[in-house]
Amino acid sequence: MEIRVIADDITKVKADAVIVNHFEGVDKLDGDISAVDKALGGAISQLVSQGEIKGKLNEVTIVHSLGKLPADRVVVAGLGKPADLTVNKIRGAVAETCRQLRQKGVATIATSPLGAGINNISPESSAQAIAEGALLGLYAFRKHITREENKFGEIKQLLIVGSARIKSALEGGSHKGRVIAEATNLARDMINEPANFMTPTDMAEMAKKLAEAHGLEVSILDKEQMVELGMGALLGVARGSQQPPKFIILNYRGSDSAELNIALVGKGITFDSGGISLKPAEKMEEMKGDKAGGAAVMAAMSAIAQLKPKINVTAIVPATENLPDGNAYKPGDILKAMSGKTIEVVSTDAEGRLILADALGYARKLGAKFIVDVATLTGACRVALGDICTGAFANNQDLANRVLSAGNEAGEYIWQMPMFDEYKEQNKSDVADIKNTGGRWGGAITAAKFLAEFAEDTPWVHLDIAGTSMTEKERTYTVKGATGVAVRTLINLALSLAQ
């Protein structure tokens, strides 16, 4: 979809539909909606007075212009109560509106900077939210569908219309929104791809393409190099698969300093059967999504490279399948991680923390000042927080606060979980330094405490996205399937660290 900013009057723009906003509890129309209402001979104000347009959040009302405007339709998007308006609500309202218009066969849309001026929302922030909402809300993964009758309509152009005075701000906001949304949709594509189309090798090839397209440095470590580095935990998980493991490293250098400001580590299990500790067959197809953390950090790097913050960032993705065969690692095995710590395997289905142990060790070897890892790590986190909140676990409160703030700005809900030392007891092993699962109770926390052993004293935050990485229904700009969660949070975090 093409997104353009034009300096014009919304009443003079030719499009299939123009969007204006209305607020709940507001009877008097002003600004763009007032001008459009006047051109329509008071049609909108009449619908407001009749109670048909209430302005409730995500309410969408379509009014046909019948030749009174260059645009064929006027869409009144409800933004809820003015006092409650946030940038995230603008994102969601735009997504809902665009999806309804796509169903009507609309190809071109024009909109004013919705909500700008309310609650200190700037035209730039509004334009960013509009671009993000449209691109995220219209996303669909239809690559493998061949039936003609299932083809979607397509919105081909979105015009953001404002005065010449704010045109530059609108362009800056819409550009940033496009970059961030396209990165999120890239992650969604990678996660939605089935395991036969997104193997560890395919993930590595994707990293190479991103590096070439955006000027990133890329290194792909193969099995032999992992052996040399002593990555016994990752190699143990990889043993059951015919697909060779890949250790993906993407570097962005935005600063002349040699310091690595932050490492973004993502779990890249391209398919998780549970290994010898086999998962139930029901819904196992969803385990193609166990690479969501790896996809998120790779996609975030593509946006960081385009937005160019003055900061050095490295993304690290240990990528492998977790499958059972005659060579697969087994419960009771002892693996040695890159750090030298030995791990008793209690369950081969607790594989994510094993591959992350070596990735965290590698990030420390690079001298990362901060580390954030993203992983579909535990069903326990989904039990605790459902599919609304990502769980955050940290050994450093300052970094945790930065991550929470970045998530809040993105509209991605993150809830910090406890990390009391008493939880370490559950991970104690009688035969190794640590065991890979602490049992049922507090499972998300004991998994995080396991990772903390490998982050050691580096400031670190772990984001458990097991509940939020996929969704079964549309919710504003989140559509069915992969959500691309954490991409926008990580981008915001990198931008804030650069400031």
C-alpha positions, 0 to 999 in steps of 0.5 A: 500500500502506498502511503502519501502525505499531501497538503490539501483540504480534506473536502477537496480530495478525490478518493474512494473514502475519506476518514474523519473522527468523532468523539463520544459525548461531543455534540458540536462538530469542529475541524475537518468533520465540521467542514465535511458535514457542511459539504454534505448538507449537515448529514453527519450532524443529523446522524449524531443528533439522531444517535446513529453516530455515537463516537464510541471507540472503533465505531465505523459509520459510512456515509455516501457523499452522493456527489457532494464531495470529490470522495465517494464516501465519508467514514466517521471513525469513533475515537471514544471519549476525548479524555481517554484518547491515546495514540494506541487507540488511534492505531486500533480505530484506523485498523478497524476502519481500513478492514471494513473499507477493504470489505467494501472494495475501497482502493483509495483512502484519505484521512485527516490526522485523527486525534491530533491536538487531543491529550498532547497528541501531535500531528506527527504521532497521529500520522505514525499511528495512522500508518501503523494501524492501516498496515498492521490492520490490513495484514493477511498471510495468504501466500499459500492460498491459490483459490481465486474466490478467497482473494482479498480486495486491496487498499492501494493508497492511503493519503494523509491530508493536512495543512502545508504547515504540518506537512513535514511532521506528517511525513516524518511520522508516517515514514516512521510508522511505515518502517515499524509496521512493515518490520512487524509484518515481516516478523508475522510472515516469518512466524506464520510460515510453516516449518517446511518453508522456514527451516533454520537455513531459511531463517539464516537466508532471511538474515542475509537478505535483510543485511543486504537490503538494509546495510547490516553486517551478518554472520551465520555460524554452522554446527562446526563453529558451534562445536568450537565455541562449546555450544553444547546446549544448543547442539544438544537440542539440534541433535534430533533434527535432519535440518542443520542448526544455524546461529544467526548474528546481525549487527547494526553500527550506528555509533563510532564507539566500539561498545555494543550497546544492546544485544537482542536475543531471540529464540529460533525454534523453527518447529517444536515437537517437544522432542523425546518429551513429545507434546500432545498431537492436538494443536502441535501445528501451532509449534511452527510459531516457536520461532517468534522471538527470533523473527521479532529480533531479526525484524526489529533490526530491519527497522532499526537500520532504516531509522538509524539511531546512534547506537550499536545493536546486535541481534542473535538467533539460535535456530534449530528444530526440536524433534525426536529421533534415534540421535535426539537428546533425552531426559537425564542427559547432561549438556555443557553450555558455552559458559561452562555450566552443566545442565541436567535435562529433565524435559526435552520440551524445555528446549528454548532455555537451552538454546538461549543459554548459549545465545546469552553466553555469546552476547556476554562474550561480545561484551553487550552492555544490555541484553533483552531476550524474546522467547515463546518460552513457557505455557506457564506464562500464558496460564498466568497472563493469558494472551493479553500481556507479555511477561517481563523478567529482569535482573536490572530494574532500570533496564526493565523500566526502559523496556516497559516504557518502550512497550507502553509506547508501542501499545504492547502490554507487558507485565513485570513478574517477580524474580525472587532468589527463592525460586532458584531452589526449584532449578537445583540439580543433584547431578549437574550445575542446574536442571532445565525445568523447575517443575510445574509451580511458577514455571515461567519464573523458574524458566527465567531464573534458569536464563538469569544464570547465563545472563549473569551480571549483565543487565538483562530483561527476558520477555516471555511471549508464549501467550502473546505471539499468536492470536485466534481472533482479530483485535484492532490492529492485531489479526488472526495468526502471528502478532509480531509482538515485541518488534515495536517494543524493541525498536522503541527501546533502541531509539530510546537508548540512543537518546 
